[in-house]
Amino acid sequence: MNRVPHFRAAHLHPYLRMLDKVGAPVDKKLVEAKLPGGLRDDPEAQLSLLHTLNFLTLMAREQGVDDIALRAREHFAITELSPEFVQRILLAPSLNVALESFFTLARLEDTQLRIWAEKHGEHIHVCSREEVVLDVFGARHCEMNTNAMLVAIVQAFVGAHWLPAEMGLHSSVPLGAYVQQSFPNTALYIGQPSAWVSIPEKLLASTLHHVTFEMIRRCEQCGQTDLGTSTLSGFSESFKNILKPYLGDGIPPITLAAEIAGVSVRTLQRCLSDNSTSYSKLVQCAQYELASHLLKDPSARVLDIGFATGYEDPSNFTRAFRRYSGMTPKQYRELALVG
């Protein structure tokens, strides 16, 4: 097993806002689905892809929401992309360069996402596939999310009015009437070899059309965000990232951790052993990395950071942090702020 498929929590947020709007008991269902508390407030949290897709499919069925992925698209904003990518958009001299950046950085958004371009006459098709086996409903959630990102990128360069003349979807799930309301002049195709959005080649030279304050704010955050190695690393690194959002609720028992990863406890332990680590060691590493990040915020109390990383006793937090760093949390913060 190479890695746990995961993605940024920011891409779940449009779904949550849409479900809130229709009056669904979202927070209750998140708890029942064993998704981490506080994910609404942390767009950078890494969530298990398969675990989250099961939640969305269940919510769509229980709430009777057709075309849930498309409805969620209306609540998506380009500023929900990673700060690194928002920065690339702001600095891109043309739509073409922005799309090339998307090809490079797509796995920051979804670790299993593959993006490429194909030429079709005077248009290019920006294509996408998830490199993990999904059912037809899970595939529809992912491909509509990716197509929404692509449409938002193009709109940033040519204007919010733009919609593609053609768009393809890999999933064979029939499209509801709501689709035509959202894409009245777009030819939509299902059961395609991949998902894709058609973009006229003449638009590729377009320069940035609209820069919002929110995009600038996200760009400024780039200096505070570490790209890390999660998109390039294997099972241990990706699994560790998925654990971090749960720590505020306490250390997840290994049974829950295995469920989040979509494997049995035995398989999880074997995978970690193959990577020369254990569940307890990985949890400790996740706690330290999260604490190191939070300590760089001078407004956050050390006591609260200890709780946020799964320590009920502040003295245990201090001892564990010193064991990893050779200094207390307070000393680490002082050095980090000076640096």
DARA-V29859 format. One record per pair of residues at least 6 apart in sequence whose ideal C-beta (glycine too) atoms are under 8 Angstrom apart, sorted by the first residue. I is the first residue (numbers start at 1). J is the second residue. Records with the same first field share a line. If there is no record, write none. Layout:
BEGIN
I: J  J
END
This chain:
BEGIN
1: 235  263  267  271
2: 234  235
3: 111  233  234  235  237  238  239
4: 48  235  238  239  242  260  261  262
5: 48  49  50  110  111  112  130  132  238
6: 46  47  48  49  110  111  238  241  242
7: 46  47  49  52  109  110  111  113
8: 43  44  45  46  47  82  108  109  110
9: 39  42  43  44  45  46  47  245
10: 43  44  80  81  82  109
11: 80  109  110  145
12: 39  47  52  56
13: 40  43  75  80
14: 72  73  74  75  76  80
15: 56  59  68  72  75
16: 26  40
17: 72  75
18: 65  68  71  72  74  75
19: 26  59  63  65
20: 26
22: 63  65
24: 59  62  63
26: 59
29: 55  58  59  62
30: 37  39  55
31: 37
33: 51  54  55  58
34: 51  256  259  260
35: 47  51  52  55
36: 45  47  245  246  248  249
37: 246  248  249
38: 45  245  248  249
39: 45  47  245
42: 245
43: 80
44: 82  225
45: 244  245
46: 230  238  241  242  244  245
47: 242  245
48: 242  260  261  262
49: 110  111  112  130  132  142
50: 132  134  138  262
51: 259  260  262
53: 134  137  138  141  142
54: 138
56: 68  69  141
57: 135  137  138  141
59: 65  68
60: 66  68  137
65: 71
66: 176  178
67: 175  176  178  179
68: 141
69: 140  141  143  144  145
70: 144  178  179  182
71: 178
72: 144  145
73: 144  145  147  148  151  182
74: 182
76: 145  148  149  152
77: 152  214
78: 86  89  149  152  153  155  156  215
79: 86  212  214  215  217  218
81: 89  109  149  218
82: 105  108  109  225
83: 218  219  221  222  225
84: 105  108  222  225  227
85: 101  102  105  108  109
86: 215  218  219  222
87: 218  219  222
88: 98  101  105
89: 98  101  153  156  208  215
90: 208  211  215  216  219
92: 98  101  208
93: 207
94: 157  204  205  206  207
95: 153  154  157  158  203  204  205  206  207
96: 204  205
98: 153  156  157
99: 117  126  153  199  204
102: 115  149  150  153
103: 115  116  117
106: 113  114  115  128
107: 113  231
108: 227  231
109: 149
110: 130  142  146
111: 230  231  238
112: 130  131  132
113: 128  129  130  131  142  146
114: 128  129  130  131
115: 126  127  128  146
116: 126  127  128
117: 124  125  126  127
118: 124  125  127  196
119: 125  201
120: 198
122: 200  201  202
123: 165  166  198  199  200  201
124: 198  199  201  204
125: 168  196  197  198  199
126: 150  196  197  199
127: 194  195  196
128: 143  146  147  150  194  195  196
129: 170  194  195
130: 139  142  143
134: 142
136: 171  172  173
137: 171  173
139: 170  171
140: 169  171  173
143: 169  170  171  195
144: 169
146: 195
147: 167  169  195  196  197
150: 197  199
151: 162  163  164  197
154: 162  164  197  199  203
155: 161  162  209
156: 208  209  210
157: 203  206  207  208  209
158: 203  206  209
159: 209  210
160: 210
163: 183  185  186
164: 183  186  197  198  199
165: 185  186  187  198  200
166: 186  187  188  189  198
167: 183  186  187  188  189  196  197  198
168: 188  189  190  192  194  195  196  197
169: 175  188  189  190  191  192  195
170: 191  192  193  194  195
171: 190  191
172: 190  191
173: 190
174: 190
175: 188  190
179: 188
224: 296
226: 293
228: 241
229: 237
230: 237  238  241
234: 275
235: 271  272  274  275
236: 271  272  275  277  282
239: 257  261  271  272  282
240: 282  285  286  289
241: 286
242: 260  261
243: 252  257  260  282  283  286
244: 286  289  290
246: 252  256  260
247: 286  287  290  308  309  310
248: 307  308  309  310
250: 310  312
251: 283  310
252: 260
254: 265  268  269  279
255: 265
257: 268  279
258: 264  265  267  268
261: 268
263: 271
268: 279
269: 278  279
272: 278  279  282
277: 285
283: 310
284: 320  324
287: 309  310  311  320
288: 320  321  324  325
290: 308  309
291: 305  306  309  317  321  329
292: 325  332  336
294: 300  305  308  309
295: 302  305  329  332  333  336
296: 333  336  337
298: 333  337
302: 314  317  329  330  333
303: 314
305: 317  329
306: 314  316  317  318  329
309: 317
311: 317  320
317: 329
318: 328  329
321: 327  328  329  332
322: 328
325: 332
327: 335
END
